[in-house]
């Protein structure tokens, strides 16, 4: 049995994120999580939002972690991970009522972020909500010294990584019919952004 990985960051931020999800994912429906990672968020949110069919997804190497967390879940509203590369052809064809992604935008290269928005434009129903969690810059400026340090660390790992500008993300989303709705302050200098499919 694959040992469950544990992310302290997921443990710390799951309840503040849940407060946002509860306000926006109010009706029964299907939500696509992009980049389910360890699977911790998926199990927690599926348990707390039983009216939602929570569809996990990630690159194939991360599926064993997600499946390990799913093995402990007793409900029926948490779905096995899709093999999803945002730049590929593996996007699901059936429409979703919402989407969620956490700590992916600063890991992906910017062209991958744009590809993710393209894919979401295709697979979200009109009126569907998109919730994006993570750190963002505003007017090209870091919001804290710790975020600046984190950005330096990210780029030392992979030059394509980095904290994205809020304005650039909103502009790219708007071009794709994803209209900015809400910016929520989160712990540890993170944000939770909400968009709606036009």
Contact map, one row per residue, 1 for C-alpha under 8 A:
111000000000000000000000000000000000000000000000000000000000000000010000000000000000000000000000000000000000000000000000000000000000000000000000000000000000000000000000000000000000000000000000000000
111100000000000000000000000000000000000000000000000000000000000110010000000000000000000000000000000000000000000000000000000000000000000000000000000000000000000000000000000000000000000000000000000000
111110000000000000000000000000000000000000000000000000000000000010010000000000000000000000000000000000000000000000000000000000000000000000000000000000000000000000000000000000000000000000000000000000
011111000000000000000000000000000000010000000000000000000000000010011000000000000000000000000000000000000000000000000000000000000000000000000000000000000000000000000000000000000000000000000000000000
001111100000000000000000000000000000010000000000000000000000000010000000000000000000000000000000000000000000000000000000000000000000000000000000000000000000000000000000000000000000000000000000000000
000111110000000000000000000000000000010100000000000000000000000000000000000000000000000000000000000000000000000000000000000000000000000000000000000000000000000000000000000000000000000000000000000000
000011111110000000000000000000000000010100000000000000000000000000000000000000000000000000000000000000000000000000000000000000000000000000000000000000000000000000000000000000000000000000000000000000
000001111111000000000000000000000000000000000000000000000000000000000000000000000000000000000000000000000000000000000000000000000000000000000000000000000000000000000000000000000000000000000000000000
000000111111100000000000000000000000000000000000000000000000000000000000000000000000000000000000000000000000000000000000000000000000000000000000000000000000000000000000000000000000000000000000000000
000000111111110000000000000000000000000110000000000000000000000000000000000000000000000000000000000000000000000000000000000000000000000000000000000000000000000000000000000000000000000000000000000000
000000111111110000000000000000000000000100000000000000000000000000000000000000000000000000000000000000000000000000000000000000000000000000000000000000000000000000000000000000000000000000000000000000
000000011111111000000000000000000000000000000000000000000000000000000000000000000000000000000000000000000000000000000000000000000000000000000000000000000000000000000000000000000000000000000000000000
000000001111111110000000000000000000000000000000000000000000000000000000000000000000000000000000000000000000000000000000000000000000000000000000000000000000000000000000000000000000000001100000000000
000000000111111111000000000000000000000010010000000000000000000000000000000000000000000000000000000000000000000000000000000000000000000000000000000000000000000000000000000000000000000000000000000000
000000000001111111100000000000000000000000000000000000000000000000000000000000000000000000000000000000000000000000000000000000000000000000000000000000000000000000000000000000000000000000000000000000
000000000000111111110000000000000000000000000000000000000000000000000000000000000000000000000000000000000000000000000000000000000000000000000000000000000000000000000000000000000000000001100000000000
000000000000111111111000000000000000000000000000000000000000000000000000000000000000000000000000000000000000000000000000000000000000100000000000000000000000000000000000000000000000000001000001000000
000000000000011111111100000000000000000000001000000000000000000000000000000000000000000000000000000000000000000000000000000000000000000000000000000000000000000000000000000000000000000000000000000000
000000000000001111111110000000000000000000000000000000000000000000000000000000000000000000000000000000000000000000000000000000000000000000000000000000000000000000000000000000000000000000000000000000
000000000000000111111111000000000000000000000000000000000000000000000000000000000000000000000000000000000000000000000000000000000000000000000000000000000000000000000000000000000000000100000001000000
000000000000000011111111100000000000000000000000000000000000000000000000000000000000000000000000000000000000000000000000000000000010000000000000000000000000000000000000000000000000000000000000000000
000000000000000001111111110000000000000000000000100000000000000000000000000000000000000000000000000000000000000000000000000000000000000000000000000000000000000000000000000000000000000000000000000000
000000000000000000111111110000000000000000000000000000000000000000000000000000000000000000000000000000000000000000000000000000000000000000000000000000000000000000000000000000000000000000000000000000
000000000000000000011111110000000000000000000000000000000000000000000000000000000000000000000000000000000000000000000000000000001000000000000000000000000000000000000000000000000000000000000000000000
000000000000000000001111111100000000000000000000000100000000000000000000000000000000000000000000010000000000000000000000000000001000000000000000000000000000000000000000000000000000000000000000000000
000000000000000000000111111100000000000000000000000000000000000000000000000000000000000000000000000000000000000000000000000000000000000000000000000000000000000000000000000000000000000000000000000000
000000000000000000000000111110000000000000000000001100000000000000000000000000000000000000000000000000000000000000000000000000000000000000000000000000000000000000000000000000000000000000000000000000
000000000000000000000000111111000000000000000000001110000000000000000000000000000000000000000000000000000000000000000000000000000000000000000000000000000000000000000000000000000000000000000000000000
000000000000000000000000001111100000000000000000001110000000000000000000000000000000000000000001110000000000000000000000000000000000000000000000000000000000000000000000000000000000000000000000000000
000000000000000000000000000111110000000000000000000111100000000000000000000000000000000000000001110000000000000000000000000000000000000000000000000000000000000000000000000000000000000000000000000000
000000000000000000000000000011111000000000000000000111100000000000000000000000000000000000000001111100000000000000000000000000000000000000000000000000000000000000000000000000000000000000000000000000
000000000000000000000000000001111100000000000000000001111000000000000000000000000000000000000001011100000000000000000000000000000000000000000000000000000000000000000000000000000000000000000000000000
000000000000000000000000000000111111000001000000000001111000000000000000000000000000000000000000001110000000000000000000000000000000000000000000000000000000000000000000000000000000000000000000000000
000000000000000000000000000000011111000000000000000000011100000000000000000000000001000000000000001111000000000000000000000000000000000000000000000000000000000000000000000000000000000000000000000000
000000000000000000000000000000001111100000000000000000011110000000000000000000000000000000000000000011010000000000000000000000000000000000000000000000000000000000000000000000000000000000000000000000
000000000000000000000000000000001111111011000000000000011100000001000000000000000000000000000000000010000000000000000000000000000000000000000000000000000000000000000000000000000000000000000000000000
000000000000000000000000000000000011111100000000000000000100010011000000000000000000000000000000000000000000000000000000000000000000000000000000000000000000000000000000000000000000000000000000000000
000111100000000000000000000000000001111110000000000000000000010011001000000000000000000000000000000000000000000000000000000000000000000000000000000000000000000000000000000000000000000000000000000000
000000000000000000000000000000000001111111100000000000010000000011111100000000000000000000000000000000000000000000000000000000000000000000000000000000000000000000000000000000000000000000000000000000
000001100110000000000000000000000000111111110000000000000000000001001000000000000000000000000000000000000000000000000000000000000000000000000000000000000000000000000000000000000000000000000000000000
000000000100010000000000000000000001011111111000000000000000000000000000000000000000000000000000000000000000000000000000000000000000000000000000000000000000000000000000000000000000000000000000000000
000000000000000000000000000000001001001111111100000001010000000000000000000001000000000000000000000000000000000000000000000000000000000000000000000000000000000000000000000000000000000000000000000000
000000000000000000000000000000000000001111111110000000000000000000001100100001000000000000000000000000000000000000000000000000000000000000000000000000000000000000000000000000000000000000000000000000
000000000000010000000000000000000000000111111111000000000000000000000000000000000000000000000000000000000000000000000000000000000000000000000000000000000000000000000000000000000000000000000000000000
000000000000000001000000000000000000000011111111100001000000000000000000000000000000000000000000000000000000000000000000000000000000000000000000000000000000000000000000000000000000000000000000000000
000000000000000000000000000000000000000001111111110111000000000000000000001011000000000000000000000000000000000000000000000000000000000000000000000000000000000000000000000000000000000000000000000000
000000000000000000000000000000000000000000111111110000000000000000000000001000000000000000000000000000000000000000000000000000000000000000000000000000000000000000000000000000000000000000000000000000
000000000000000000000000000000000000000000011111110000000000000000000000000000000000000000000000000000000000000000000000000000000000000000000000000000000000000000000000000000000000000000000000000000
000000000000000000000100000000000000000000001111111100000000000000000000000000000000000000000000000000000000000000000000000000000000000000000000000000000000000000000000000000000000000000000000000000
000000000000000000000000000000000000000000000111111110000000000000000000000010000000000000000000000000000000000000000000000000000000000000000000000000000000000000000000000000000000000000000000000000
000000000000000000000000001110000000000000000000111110000000000000000000000010000000000000000000000000000000000000000000000000000000000000000000000000000000000000000000000000000000000000000000000000
000000000000000000000000101111100000000000000100111111000000000000000000000010000000000000000000000000000000000000000000000000000000000000000000000000000000000000000000000000000000000000000000000000
000000000000000000000000000111100000000000000100011111100000000000000000000011100000000000000000000000000000000000000000000000000000000000000000000000000000000000000000000000000000000000000000000000
000000000000000000000000000001111000000001001100000111110000000000000000000011100000000000000000000000000000000000000000000000000000000000000000000000000000000000000000000000000000000000000000000000
000000000000000000000000000001111000000000000000000011111000000000000000000001111100000000000000000000000000000000000000000000000000000000000000000000000000000000000000000000000000000000000000000000
000000000000000000000000000000011111001001000000000001111100000001000000000001111100000000000000000000000000000000000000000000000000000000000000000000000000000000000000000000000000000000000000000000
000000000000000000000000000000011111000000000000000000111110001000000000000000011111000000000000000000000000000000000000000000000000000000000000000000000000000000000000000000000000000000000000000000
000000000000000000000000000000000111100000000000000000011111011000000000000000001111100000000000000000000000000000000000000000000000000000000000000000000000000000000000000000000000000000000000000000
000000000000000000000000000000000010000000000000000000001111111000000000000000000011100000000000000000000000000000000000000000000000000000000000000000000000000000000000000000000000000000000000000000
000000000000000000000000000000000000000000000000000000000111111000000000000000000011000000000000000000000000000000000000000000000000000000000000000000000000000000000000000000000000000000000000000000
000000000000000000000000000000000000000000000000000000000011111100000000000000000000000000000000000000000000000000000000000000000000000000000000000000000000000000000000000000000000000000000000000000
000000000000000000000000000000000000110000000000000000000111111111000000000000000000000000000000000000000000000000000000000000000000000000000000000000000000000000000000000000000000000000000000000000
000000000000000000000000000000000000000000000000000000001111111111100000000000001000000000000000000000000000000000000000000000000000000000000000000000000000000000000000000000000000000000000000000000
010000000000000000000000000000000000000000000000000000000000111111110000000000000000000000000000000000000000000000000000000000000000000000000000000000000000000000000000000000000000000000000000000000
011110000000000000000000000000000000111000000000000000000000011111111000000000000000000000000000000000000000000000000000000000000000000000000000000000000000000000000000000000000000000000000000000000
000000000000000000000000000000000001111100000000000000010000011111111100000000001000000000000000000000000000000000000000000000000000000000000000000000000000000000000000000000000000000000000000000000
000000000000000000000000000000000000001000000000000000000000001111111110000000011000000000000000000000000000000000000000000000000000000000000000000000000000000000000000000000000000000000000000000000
111100000000000000000000000000000000001000000000000000000000000111111111000000000000000000000000000000000000000000000000000000000000000000000000000000000000000000000000000000000000000000000000000000
000100000000000000000000000000000000011100100000000000000000000011111111100000000000000000000000000000000000000000000000000000000000000000000000000000000000000000000000000000000000000000000000000000
000000000000000000000000000000000000001000100000000000000000000001111111100001010000000000000000000000000000000000000000000000000000000000000000000000000000000000000000000000000000000000000000000000
000000000000000000000000000000000000000000000000000000000000000000111111100000000000000000000000000000000000000000000000000000000000000000000000000000000000000000000000000000000000000000000000000000
000000000000000000000000000000000000000000000000000000000000000000011111110000000000000000000000000000000000000000000000000000000000000000000000000000000000000000000000000000000000000000000000000000
000000000000000000000000000000000000000000100000000000000000000000001111111000000000000000000000000000000000000000000000000000000000000000000000000000000000000000000000000000000000000000000000000000
000000000000000000000000000000000000000000000000000000000000000000000001111100000000000000000000000000000000000000000000000000000000000000000000000000000000000000000000000000000000000000000000000000
000000000000000000000000000000000000000000000110000000000000000000000000111111000000000000000000000000000000000000000000000000000000000000000000000000000000000000000000000000000000000000000000000000
000000000000000000000000000000000000000000000000000000000000000000000000011111100000000000000000000000000000000000000000000000000000000000000000000000000000000000000000000000000000000000000000000000
000000000000000000000000000000000000000000000100011111000000000000000000001111100000000000000000000000000000000000000000000000000000000000000000000000000000000000000000000000000000000000000000000000
000000000000000000000000000000000000000001100100000011110000000000000100001111110000000000000000000000000000000000000000000000000000000000000000000000000000000000000000000000000000000000000000000000
000000000000000000000000000000000000000000000000000011110000000000000000000111111000000000000000000000000000000000000000000000000000000000000000000000000000000000000000000000000000000000000000000000
000000000000000000000000000000000000000000000000000000111000000000100100000001111100000000000000000000000000000000000000000000000000000000000000000000000000000000000000000000000000000000000000000000
000000000000000000000000000000000000000000000000000000111100001001100000000000111110000000000000000000000000000000000000000000000000000000000000000000000000000000000000000000000000000000000000000000
000000000000000000000000000000000000000000000000000000111100000000000000000000011111000000000000000000000000000000000000000000000000000000000000000000000000000000000000000000000000000000000000000000
000000000000000000000000000000000000000000000000000000001111000000000000000000001111100001000000000000000000000000000000000000000000000000000000000000000000000000000000000000000000000000000000000000
000000000000000000000000000000000100000000000000000000001111000000000000000000000111110101100000000000000000000000000000000000000000000000000000000000000000000000000000000000000000000000000000000000
000000000000000000000000000000000000000000000000000000000110000000000000000000000011111111100000000000000000000000000000000000000000000000000000000000000000000000000000000000000000000000000000000000
000000000000000000000000000000000000000000000000000000000000000000000000000000000001111111100000000000000000000100110010000000000000000000000000000000000000000000000000000000000000000000000000000000
000000000000000000000000000000000000000000000000000000000000000000000000000000000000111110000000000000000000000100110000000000000000000000000000000000000000000000000000000000000000000000000000000000
000000000000000000000000000000000000000000000000000000000000000000000000000000000001111111100000000000000000000000000000000000000000000000000000000000000000000000000000000000000000000000000000000000
000000000000000000000000000000000000000000000000000000000000000000000000000000000000111111100000000000000000000000000000000000000000000000000000000000000000000000000000000000000000000000000000000000
000000000000000000000000000000000000000000000000000000000000000000000000000000000011110111110000000000000000000000000000000000000000000000000000000000000000000000000000000000000000000000000000000000
000000000000000000000000000000000000000000000000000000000000000000000000000000000001110111111000000000000000000000000010001000000000000000000000000000000000000000000000000000000000000000000000000000
000000000000000000000000000000000000000000000000000000000000000000000000000000000000000001111110000000000000000000000000001000000000000000000000000000000000000000000000000000000000000000000000000000
000000000000000000000000000000000000000000000000000000000000000000000000000000000000000000111110000000000000000000000000001000000000000000000000000000000000000000000000000000000000000000000000000000
000000000000000000000000000000000000000000000000000000000000000000000000000000000000000000011111000000000000000000000000001000000000000000000000000000000000000000000000000000000000000000000000000000
000000000000000000000000000000000000000000000000000000000000000000000000000000000000000000011111100000000000000000000000001110000000000000000000000000000000000000000000000000000000000000000000000000
000000000000000000000000000011110000000000000000000000000000000000000000000000000000000000000111111000000000000000000000001110010000000000000000000000000000000000000000000000000000000000000000000000
000000000000000000000000000011100000000000000000000000000000000000000000000000000000000000000011111000000000000000000000000110111000000000000000000000000000000000000000000000000000000000000000000000
000000000000000000000000100011110000000000000000000000000000000000000000000000000000000000000001111100000000000000000000000110011100000000000000000000000000000000000000000000000000000000000000000000
000000000000000000000000000000111100000000000000000000000000000000000000000000000000000000000001111110000000000000000001000100011110000000000000000000000000000000000000000000000000000000000000000000
000000000000000000000000000000111100000000000000000000000000000000000000000000000000000000000000011111000000000000000000000000000111000000000000000000000000000000000000000000000000000000000000000000
000000000000000000000000000000001111000000000000000000000000000000000000000000000000000000000000001111110000000000000000000000000011100000000000000000000000000000000000000000000000000000000000000000
000000000000000000000000000000000110000000000000000000000000000000000000000000000000000000000000000111111000000000000000000000000001110000000000000000000000000000000000000000000000000000000000000000
000000000000000000000000000000000000000000000000000000000000000000000000000000000000000000000000000011111110000000000000000000000000111000000000000000000000000000000000000000000000000000000000000000
000000000000000000000000000000000010000000000000000000000000000000000000000000000000000000000000000011111111000000000000000000000000010000000000000000000000000000000000000000000000000000000000000000
000000000000000000000000000000000000000000000000000000000000000000000000000000000000000000000000000001111111110010000000000000000000010000000000000000000000000000110000000000000000000000000000000000
000000000000000000000000000000000000000000000000000000000000000000000000000000000000000000000000000000111111100000000000000000000000011000000000000000000000000011110000000000000000000000000000000000
000000000000000000000000000000000000000000000000000000000000000000000000000000000000000000000000000000111111100000000000000000000000000000000000000000000100000111000000000000000000000000000000000000
000000000000000000000000000000000000000000000000000000000000000000000000000000000000000000000000000000011111111110000000000000000000000000000000000000000000000110000000000000000000000000000000000000
000000000000000000000000000000000000000000000000000000000000000000000000000000000000000000000000000000001111111110000000000000000000000000000000000000000000000110000000000000000000000000000000000000
000000000000000000000000000000000000000000000000000000000000000000000000000000000000000000000000000000001001111111000000000000000000000000000000000000000000000100000000000000000000000000000000000000
000000000000000000000000000000000000000000000000000000000000000000000000000000000000000000000000000000000001111111100000000000000000000000000000000000000000000000000000000000000000000000000000000000
000000000000000000000000000000000000000000000000000000000000000000000000000000000000011000000000000000000001111111110000000000000000000000000000000000000000000000000000000000000000000000000000000000
000000000000000000000000000000000000000000000000000000000000000000000000000000000000000000000000000000001001111111111000000000000000000000000000000000000000000000000000000000000000000000000000000000
000000000000000000000000000000000000000000000000000000000000000000000000000000000000000000000000000000000000011111111100000000000000000000000000000000000000000000000000000100000000000000000000000000
000000000000000000000000000000000000000000000000000000000000000000000000000000000000011000000000000000000000001111111110000000000000000000000000000000000000000000000000000000000000000000000000000000
000000000000000000000000000000000000000000000000000000000000000000000000000000000000011000000000000000000000000111111111000000000000000000000000000000000000000000000000000000000000000000000000000000
000000000000000000000000000000000000000000000000000000000000000000000000000000000000000000000000000000000000000011111111100000000000000000000000000000000000000000000000000110010000000000000000000000
000000000000000000000000000000000000000000000000000000000000000000000000000000000000000000000000000000000000000001111111110000000000000000000000000000000000000000000000000000010000000000000000000000
000000000000000000000000000000000000000000000000000000000000000000000000000000000000010000100000000000000000000000111111111000000000000000000000000000000000000000000000000000000000000000000000000000
000000000000000000000000000000000000000000000000000000000000000000000000000000000000000000000000001000000000000000011111111100000000000000000000000000000000000000000000000000000000000000000000000000
000000000000000000000000000000000000000000000000000000000000000000000000000000000000000000000000000000000000000000001111111100000000000000000000000000000000000000000000000000011100000000000000000010
000000000000000000000000000000000000000000000000000000000000000000000000000000000000000000000000000000000000000000000111111100000000000000000000000000000000000000000000000000000000000000000000000000
000000000000000000000000000000000000000000000000000000000000000000000000000000000000000000111111000000000000000000000011111110000000000000000000000000000000000000000000000000000000000000000000000000
000000000000000000000000000000000000000000000000000000000000000000000000000000000000000000000011111000000000000000000001111111010000000000000000000000000000000000000000000000000000000000000000000010
000000000000000000000000000000000000000000000000000000000000000000000000000000000000000000000011110000000000000000000000001111110000000000000000000000000000000000000000000000000000000000000000000010
000000000000000000000000000000000000000000000000000000000000000000000000000000000000000000000000000000000000000000000000000111110000000000000000000000000000000000000000000000000000000000000000000011
000000000000000000000000000000000000000000000000000000000000000000000000000000000000000000000000100000000000000000000000000011111000000000000000000000000000000000000000000000000000000000000000000111
000000000000000000000000000000000000000000000000000000000000000000000000000000000000000000000001111000000000000000000000000111111100000000000000000000000000000000000000000000000000000000000000000110
000000000000000000000001100000000000000000000000000000000000000000000000000000000000000000000000111000000000000000000000000000111110000000000000000000000000000000000000000000000000000000000000011110
000000000000000000000000000000000000000000000000000000000000000000000000000000000000000000000000011100000000000000000000000000011111000000000000000000000000000000000000000000000000000000000000011110
000000000000000000001000000000000000000000000000000000000000000000000000000000000000000000000000001110000000000000000000000000001111100000000000000000000000000000000000000000000000000000000001111000
000000000000000000000000000000000000000000000000000000000000000000000000000000000000000000000000000111000000000000000000000000000111110000000000000000000000000000000000000000000000000000000001110000
000000000000000010000000000000000000000000000000000000000000000000000000000000000000000000000000000011100000000000000000000000000011111000000000000000000000000000000000000000000000000000000111100000
000000000000000000000000000000000000000000000000000000000000000000000000000000000000000000000000000001111100000000000000000000000001111100000000000000000000000000000000000000000000000000000111000000
000000000000000000000000000000000000000000000000000000000000000000000000000000000000000000000000000000100100000000000000000000000000111110000000001000000000000000110000000000000000000000001110000000
000000000000000000000000000000000000000000000000000000000000000000000000000000000000000000000000000000000000000000000000000000000000011111000110000000000000000000111100000000000000000000000110000000
000000000000000000000000000000000000000000000000000000000000000000000000000000000000000000000000000000000000000000000000000000000000001111111110000000000000000000111100000000000000000000000000000000
000000000000000000000000000000000000000000000000000000000000000000000000000000000000000000000000000000000000000000000000000000000000000111111110000000000000000000001110000000000000000000000000000000
000000000000000000000000000000000000000000000000000000000000000000000000000000000000000000000000000000000000000000000000000000000000000011111000000000000000000000001110000000000000000000000000000000
000000000000000000000000000000000000000000000000000000000000000000000000000000000000000000000000000000000000000000000000000000000000000011111100000000000000000000001000000000000000000000000000000000
000000000000000000000000000000000000000000000000000000000000000000000000000000000000000000000000000000000000000000000000000000000000000011111110000000000000000000000000000000000000000000000000000000
000000000000000000000000000000000000000000000000000000000000000000000000000000000000000000000000000000000000000000000000000000000000000111011111101100000000000000000000000000000000000000000000000000
000000000000000000000000000000000000000000000000000000000000000000000000000000000000000000000000000000000000000000000000000000000000000111001111101100000000000000000000000000000000000000001000000000
000000000000000000000000000000000000000000000000000000000000000000000000000000000000000000000000000000000000000000000000000000000000000000000111111100000000000000000000000000000000000000001000000000
000000000000000000000000000000000000000000000000000000000000000000000000000000000000000000000000000000000000000000000000000000000000000000000111111110000000000000000000000000000000000000000000000000
000000000000000000000000000000000000000000000000000000000000000000000000000000000000000000000000000000000000000000000000000000000000000000000001111111000000000000000000000000000000000000000000000000
000000000000000000000000000000000000000000000000000000000000000000000000000000000000000000000000000000000000000000000000000000000000001000000111111111100000000000100000000000000000000000001000000000
000000000000000000000000000000000000000000000000000000000000000000000000000000000000000000000000000000000000000000000000000000000000000000000111111111110000000000000000000000000000000000000000000000
000000000000000000000000000000000000000000000000000000000000000000000000000000000000000000000000000000000000000000000000000000000000000000000000111111111000000000000000000000000000000000000000000000
000000000000000000000000000000000000000000000000000000000000000000000000000000000000000000000000000000000000000000000000000000000000000000000000011111111100000000000000000000000000000000000000000000
000000000000000000000000000000000000000000000000000000000000000000000000000000000000000000000000000000000000000000000000000000000000000000000000001111111110000011100000000000000000000000000000000000
000000000000000000000000000000000000000000000000000000000000000000000000000000000000000000000000000000000000000000000000000000000000000000000000000111111111000001000000000000000000000000000000000000
000000000000000000000000000000000000000000000000000000000000000000000000000000000000000000000000000000000000000000000000000000000000000000000000000011111111100000000000000000000000000000000000000000
000000000000000000000000000000000000000000000000000000000000000000000000000000000000000000000000000000000010000000000000000000000000000000000000000001111111111011000000000000000000000000000000000000
000000000000000000000000000000000000000000000000000000000000000000000000000000000000000000000000000000000000000000000000000000000000000000000000000000111111111111000000000000000000000000000000000000
000000000000000000000000000000000000000000000000000000000000000000000000000000000000000000000000000000000000000000000000000000000000000000000000000000011111111000000000000000000000000000000000000000
000000000000000000000000000000000000000000000000000000000000000000000000000000000000000000000000000000000000000000000000000000000000000000000000000000001111111010000000000000000000000000000000000000
000000000000000000000000000000000000000000000000000000000000000000000000000000000000000000000000000000000000000000000000000000000000000000000000000000000111111110000000000000000000000000000000000000
000000000000000000000000000000000000000000000000000000000000000000000000000000000000000000000000000000000000000000000000000000000000000000000000000000000111111111000000000000000000000000000000000000
000000000000000000000000000000000000000000000000000000000000000000000000000000000000000000000000000000000011110000000000000000000000000000000000000000000010011111000000000000000000000000000000000000
000000000000000000000000000000000000000000000000000000000000000000000000000000000000000000000000000000000111100000000000000000000000000000000000000000100110111111100000000000000000000000000000000000
000000000000000000000000000000000000000000000000000000000000000000000000000000000000000000000000000000000110000000000000000000000000000000000000000000110110001111110000000000000000000000000000000000
000000000000000000000000000000000000000000000000000000000000000000000000000000000000000000000000000000001100000000000000000000000000001110000000001000100000000011111000000000000000000000000000000000
000000000000000000000000000000000000000000000000000000000000000000000000000000000000000000000000000000001100000000000000000000000000001110000000000000000000000001111101100000000000000000000000000000
000000000000000000000000000000000000000000000000000000000000000000000000000000000000000000000000000000000000000000000000000000000000000111110000000000000000000000111111100000000000000000000000000000
000000000000000000000000000000000000000000000000000000000000000000000000000000000000000000000000000000000000000000000000000000000000000111100000000000000000000000011111110000000000000000000000000000
000000000000000000000000000000000000000000000000000000000000000000000000000000000000000000000000000000000000000000000000000000000000000001100000000000000000000000001111111000000000000000000000000000
000000000000000000000000000000000000000000000000000000000000000000000000000000000000000000000000000000000000000000000000000000000000000000000000000000000000000000011111111100000000000000000000000000
000000000000000000000000000000000000000000000000000000000000000000000000000000000000000000000000000000000000000000000000000000000000000000000000000000000000000000011111111110000000000000000000000000
000000000000000000000000000000000000000000000000000000000000000000000000000000000000000000000000000000000000000000000000000000000000000000000000000000000000000000000111111111000011000000000000000000
000000000000000000000000000000000000000000000000000000000000000000000000000000000000000000000000000000000000000000000000000000000000000000000000000000000000000000000011111111100000000000000000000000
000000000000000000000000000000000000000000000000000000000000000000000000000000000000000000000000000000000000000001001000000000000000000000000000000000000000000000000001111111110000000000000000000000
000000000000000000000000000000000000000000000000000000000000000000000000000000000000000000000000000000000000000000001000000000000000000000000000000000000000000000000000111111111111000000000000000000
000000000000000000000000000000000000000000000000000000000000000000000000000000000000000000000000000000000000000000000000000000000000000000000000000000000000000000000000011111111111000000000000000000
000000000000000000000000000000000000000000000000000000000000000000000000000000000000000000000000000000000000000000000000000000000000000000000000000000000000000000000000001111111100000000000000000000
000000000000000000000000000000000000000000000000000000000000000000000000000000000000000000000000000000000000000000001100100000000000000000000000000000000000000000000000000111111100000000000000000000
000000000000000000000000000000000000000000000000000000000000000000000000000000000000000000000000000000000000000000000000100000000000000000000000000000000000000000000000000011111110000000000000000011
000000000000000000000000000000000000000000000000000000000000000000000000000000000000000000000000000000000000000000000000100000000000000000000000000000000000000000000000000011111111000000000000001111
000000000000000000000000000000000000000000000000000000000000000000000000000000000000000000000000000000000000000000000000000000000000000000000000000000000000000000000000010011001111100000000000001111
000000000000000000000000000000000000000000000000000000000000000000000000000000000000000000000000000000000000000000000000000000000000000000000000000000000000000000000000010011000111110000000000111100
000000000000000000000000000000000000000000000000000000000000000000000000000000000000000000000000000000000000000000000000000000000000000000000000000000000000000000000000000000000011111000000000111100
000000000000000000000000000000000000000000000000000000000000000000000000000000000000000000000000000000000000000000000000000000000000000000000000000000000000000000000000000000000001111100000000111000
000000000000000000000000000000000000000000000000000000000000000000000000000000000000000000000000000000000000000000000000000000000000000000000000000000000000000000000000000000000000111110000011110000
000000000000000000010000000000000000000000000000000000000000000000000000000000000000000000000000000000000000000000000000000000000000000000000000000000000000000000000000000000000000011111000011100000
000000000000000000000000000000000000000000000000000000000000000000000000000000000000000000000000000000000000000000000000000000000000000000000000000000000000000000000000000000000000001111101111000000
000000000000100110000000000000000000000000000000000000000000000000000000000000000000000000000000000000000000000000000000000000000000000000000000000000000000000000000000000000000000000111111111000000
000000000000100100000000000000000000000000000000000000000000000000000000000000000000000000000000000000000000000000000000000000000000000000000000000000000000000000000000000000000000000011111110000000
000000000000000000000000000000000000000000000000000000000000000000000000000000000000000000000000000000000000000000000000000000000000000000000000000000000000000000000000000000000000000001111100000000
000000000000000000000000000000000000000000000000000000000000000000000000000000000000000000000000000000000000000000000000000000000000001000000011001000000000000000000000000000000000000011111110000000
000000000000000000000000000000000000000000000000000000000000000000000000000000000000000000000000000000000000000000000000000000000000111100000000000000000000000000000000000000000000000011111111000000
000000000000000000000000000000000000000000000000000000000000000000000000000000000000000000000000000000000000000000000000000000000000111100000000000000000000000000000000000000000000001111101111100000
000000000000000010010000000000000000000000000000000000000000000000000000000000000000000000000000000000000000000000000000000000000011110000000000000000000000000000000000000000000000001111000111110000
000000000000000000000000000000000000000000000000000000000000000000000000000000000000000000000000000000000000000000000000000000000011100000000000000000000000000000000000000000000001111100000011111000
000000000000000000000000000000000000000000000000000000000000000000000000000000000000000000000000000000000000000000000000000000001111000000000000000000000000000000000000000000000001111000000001111100
000000000000000000000000000000000000000000000000000000000000000000000000000000000000000000000000000000000000000000000000000000001110000000000000000000000000000000000000000000000111110000000000111110
000000000000000000000000000000000000000000000000000000000000000000000000000000000000000000000000000000000000000000000000000000111100000000000000000000000000000000000000000000000111100000000000011111
000000000000000000000000000000000000000000000000000000000000000000000000000000000000000000000000000000000000000000000000100111111100000000000000000000000000000000000000000000001110000000000000001111
000000000000000000000000000000000000000000000000000000000000000000000000000000000000000000000000000000000000000000000000000001100000000000000000000000000000000000000000000000001110000000000000000111
